[in-house]
Amino acid sequence: MLREHAEEEFAVELEELGKVDNKQCPPNWRLSPWAVVMYVLGGRLDNGFEVSPKYIGDRRIIEVATATLTTDRALLLLGVPGTAKSWLSEHLAAAISGDSTLLIQGTAGTSEEAIRYGWNYAKLLADGPSMAALVQSPLMRAMEDGKIARVEELTRIPADVQDTLITVLSEKTLPIPELNSQVQARKGFSVIATANDRDKGVNELSSALKRRFNTVVLPLPKTVDEEVEIVQLRVESLGKALELPAEPPALEEIRRIVTIFRELRSGVTEDGKTKIKSPSSTLSTAEVISVVNHGIALSAHFGDGNLQAADVASGLIGAVIKDPVQDKVVWREYLETVVKERDGWKDLYRACREVS
């Protein structure tokens, strides 16, 4: 598999956590809230087993998110692109339900049927409305099984379709008027939704729907070291999955790319002495990971296997320049005033100039 589901990839860790988890579990949870947080943040168990970190950041954020799912409130993970909203949603569902696949992908074309239920029209025409003709949505299956349902990009879904969730989240019931019936949620059921705060105003959540969610904002990494650690862990993981025949990238190469992204995001250099313009691109941690992986692929197949400045230059420029006019001016100014003058960065400056 190119990418296994979290509950499959980390099955051994979930099993080991289950062995030592002696704390109280909410109904239908595979692990206690303590063990869920340990699974997400990583750490050493009493038996010496090492749990790998899935999320690097403020522990309190994960505790609040996990505690929310023990209540009758749903969880909304909000943040700019690349802050691991989907990643965290998947791992929370895997640890709590042992199943992260009950997923609804939000788009402008997401219909009410995708959230509630649909129909097998062949059976519907042949036999009329019946449970056998009904096609369950991931949300309905989660309600019946007492599991976590995931809704990606909630604000991308049209507002009238979003409000389909209101009855489910408040009454824990999904009416099926065609059958004069309903599905009632079992204990353990909840919803984790994600939303990009750059999409504010695309399809704003109604106040009624907002009240059904507890919102947790996922921030960008606070420090360079934190972001470097995140990138290093994800790059190593992806490198193994893709079987790239290259050496792991040096931390200093990752740190350079992270520094560039952080400076362009914030509009000021790391030392605070020089103000710079910010491009229109998001420049998230996820894009840093993409740039590094792209560079590793180039070095593996068309280089000596060691990540060099020339390998990351094209990916770096592609990530920064989304608007070919405005962003190109911003990048060129940053290249000439910051990269060119920085000690030890001449190779990166030359590589970027060649690509430009």
PyMOL commands that set and color helices and strands:
alter all, ss='L'
color gray80, all
select helices_A, chain A and resi 6-9+11-20+33-41+59-68+85-97+112-115+121-127+131-133+138-145+154-156+159-162+165-171+177-179+197-199+207-210+224-242+251-266+285-302+309-320+326-339+346-355
alter helices_A, ss='H'
color red, helices_A
select strands_A, chain A and resi 43-44+50-51+74-79+103-105+117-119+134-136+148-152+173-176+181-184+190-196+213-217
alter strands_A, ss='S'
color yellow, strands_A
deselect
rebuild
show_as cartoon
